[in-house]
């Protein structure tokens, strides 16, 4: 891939990265975002994205997993210059890298691609600190100085995400977290893809409803939990970005 920036991740123990939003205390921020969540709880994703871009301007970033193109399609329709980040762990499927490049060119994305810092070398994909060093720390570096990030989290993704707000304070990074697709189902995503003729991830039709790193992702049988193929054989269900 070309035309991308690859910032090095910082040590995960450095704590929250965001600046105080417009001088607001944590309690004031929480109250503001709770009010916004109540107002936007049934709003279409494009409205949520437009609110976030108006509220935070260029002080936010959209984190794209590139599992599908739905969130990107919605976001660039609101603002084609929205900043986007892809967390390159160094262990994604070749098909994922090809899909990232396809969508980068399709939308003309303002795309940052991270890479792990040297401390990740001792922790390969699937090891205890892999996600901490290859995803959380690089994203922490990208979010440094930002006030919000937009994610593709949906409540149906996993039990741990069942109560995800549309807008809230992120417990990991200490800044605003915006989940425009929180209320959507997998059927909503599939319907949007069909209706808008979006390109699908090459593995989506090969039994991979949830796509992560190649060493820790396997296809699942029809009817199985979509995330059953993530970290198979372990109790792990999240990488640490979402709590």
Residue pairs with C-beta under 8 A, 6 or more apart in sequence:
1 97
1 100
1 101
1 104
1 113
3 104
3 111
4 104
4 111
4 112
4 113
5 112
5 113
6 88
6 112
6 113
6 114
6 115
7 112
7 114
7 138
7 141
7 142
8 115
8 117
8 138
8 141
9 114
9 116
9 117
9 120
9 133
9 134
9 136
9 137
9 138
9 139
9 140
9 141
10 117
10 137
10 140
10 141
10 144
11 119
11 137
12 132
12 133
12 136
12 137
12 140
14 140
15 174
16 173
16 174
16 175
17 140
17 141
17 143
17 144
17 145
17 146
17 173
17 174
17 175
18 143
18 145
18 146
18 147
18 148
18 173
18 174
18 175
18 176
19 145
19 146
19 147
20 26
20 29
21 29
21 32
21 147
21 148
21 175
21 176
24 32
26 169
26 174
29 169
29 176
30 169
33 165
33 167
33 168
33 169
33 176
34 168
36 51
36 55
36 167
37 165
37 166
37 167
37 168
40 47
40 48
40 51
40 166
40 167
41 165
41 166
41 183
42 183
43 51
43 166
45 71
45 74
45 180
45 181
45 184
46 74
46 77
46 78
46 180
48 166
48 167
48 178
48 180
49 74
49 75
49 78
49 79
49 82
49 150
49 178
49 180
50 78
51 167
52 60
52 148
52 150
52 167
52 176
52 178
52 180
53 60
53 78
53 79
53 82
55 148
55 176
56 146
56 147
56 148
56 176
58 83
59 145
59 146
59 147
59 148
60 83
60 146
60 147
60 148
60 149
60 150
60 176
60 178
61 83
61 84
61 85
61 112
61 142
61 143
61 146
61 149
61 150
62 71
62 72
62 75
62 82
62 83
62 84
62 85
62 149
62 150
62 151
63 84
63 85
63 86
63 87
63 139
63 149
63 150
63 151
63 152
63 241
64 71
64 72
64 84
64 85
64 86
64 152
65 86
65 152
65 211
66 86
66 96
66 99
66 100
66 103
66 201
67 152
67 201
67 204
67 210
67 211
68 189
68 193
68 198
68 200
68 201
68 204
69 103
69 106
69 193
69 198
69 199
69 200
70 152
70 181
70 189
70 192
70 193
70 198
71 150
71 152
71 180
71 181
72 84
72 103
72 107
72 109
73 107
73 192
73 196
73 198
74 180
75 82
75 84
75 150
76 82
76 107
76 109
80 107
80 108
81 110
82 110
82 150
83 110
83 112
84 109
84 110
84 111
84 112
85 111
85 112
85 113
85 114
85 139
85 142
86 100
86 111
86 112
86 113
86 114
87 114
87 134
87 135
87 138
87 139
88 113
88 114
88 115
89 116
89 125
89 130
89 131
89 134
89 135
89 213
90 115
90 116
90 120
90 125
90 134
91 124
91 125
91 134
91 213
91 214
91 215
91 216
92 213
92 214
93 203
93 211
93 213
93 214
93 217
95 201
95 202
95 203
96 201
96 203
96 211
98 202
99 199
99 201
99 202
100 111
100 113
102 199
103 109
103 199
104 111
106 199
112 142
114 138
114 139
114 141
114 142
115 138
116 133
116 134
116 137
116 138
117 133
117 137
117 138
119 133
120 129
120 130
120 133
120 134
120 137
123 129
123 130
123 132
123 133
123 134
124 130
124 215
125 134
125 213
125 214
125 215
125 216
126 213
126 215
126 216
126 231
131 239
131 240
131 241
132 240
135 239
135 240
135 241
136 172
136 239
136 240
136 241
139 149
139 173
139 241
140 173
143 149
143 173
143 175
146 175
147 175
147 176
148 175
148 176
148 177
148 178
149 170
149 173
149 175
149 176
149 177
149 178
150 178
150 179
150 180
151 177
151 178
151 179
151 241
151 242
152 179
152 181
153 161
153 164
153 179
153 181
153 182
153 242
154 161
154 164
154 179
154 181
154 182
154 183
154 184
154 185
154 186
154 189
155 161
155 162
155 163
155 164
155 182
155 183
156 184
156 185
156 186
157 210
157 226
157 227
158 227
158 237
158 238
159 237
160 237
160 238
160 242
160 243
161 242
164 179
164 182
164 242
165 179
165 182
166 178
166 179
166 180
166 182
166 183
167 176
167 177
167 178
167 179
168 176
168 177
168 179
169 175
169 176
169 177
170 176
170 177
171 243
172 240
172 241
172 242
172 243
181 188
181 189
186 209
186 226
192 198
193 200
201 208
201 211
203 211
203 219
204 211
206 219
207 219
207 220
207 221
207 229
208 217
208 219
208 220
208 229
209 220
209 226
209 227
209 229
210 217
210 226
210 227
210 229
210 230
211 217
212 230
212 231
212 239
216 230
216 231
216 232
217 229
217 230
218 229
218 232
219 229
220 226
220 228
220 229
227 237
230 236
230 237
231 237
